Amino acid sequence: MPFTMDRAERERFLAAPHVGVLAVDSGTGPDRGPLAVPVWYSYVPGGLLTVITGRDSVKARRIRAAGRFTLCAQHEQHPAAYVSVEGPVVAIEDRLDPDEWAALANRYLPPEAARDYRASAREQLAADITLRMRPEHWSSADFSAFGADLPEDR
């Protein structure tokens, strides 16, 4: 039974508002694994994956050095599913688009919480950068066919 998603399924899944785990070479040598941190991201099928992060964060420095990163998004509840993408950074934009920043907050937070977040974190507009990655390598799985008779709250 194949669990891999086809292109349209994996792109649709990645476009949904999952928290992603971004991974990039830690640059600390062979005795350490990659840096892996949860992030908000945006993706439109067929387009670029976008992450907004602190200009001077470890994550931003490591992504600049590596020139690429991986992001894995998952659905933890039954049925479990994930999509992982890896690819080159094709743009690092030093200025944030306020509308894009607001859309990201609206993607992950209820309307009132998004409004409060935007009001309290407005200084981030000057402190953050936008990273754009072109998904090049994909990995995915959808386990909805496995244990289809399991209760949803398992």
Secondary structure as GFF3:
##gff-version 3
##sequence-region A 1 154
A	DSSP	alpha_helix	7	15	.	.	.	ID=ss1
A	DSSP	beta_strand	20	24	.	.	.	ID=ss2
A	DSSP	beta_strand	35	39	.	.	.	ID=ss3
A	DSSP	beta_strand	41	43	.	.	.	ID=ss4
A	DSSP	beta_strand	49	54	.	.	.	ID=ss5
A	DSSP	alpha_helix	58	66	.	.	.	ID=ss6
A	DSSP	beta_strand	68	75	.	.	.	ID=ss7
A	DSSP	beta_strand	81	93	.	.	.	ID=ss8
A	DSSP	alpha_helix	98	108	.	.	.	ID=ss9
A	DSSP	alpha_helix	111	120	.	.	.	ID=ss10
A	DSSP	alpha_helix	124	127	.	.	.	ID=ss11
A	DSSP	beta_strand	128	133	.	.	.	ID=ss12
A	DSSP	beta_strand	137	142	.	.	.	ID=ss13
###
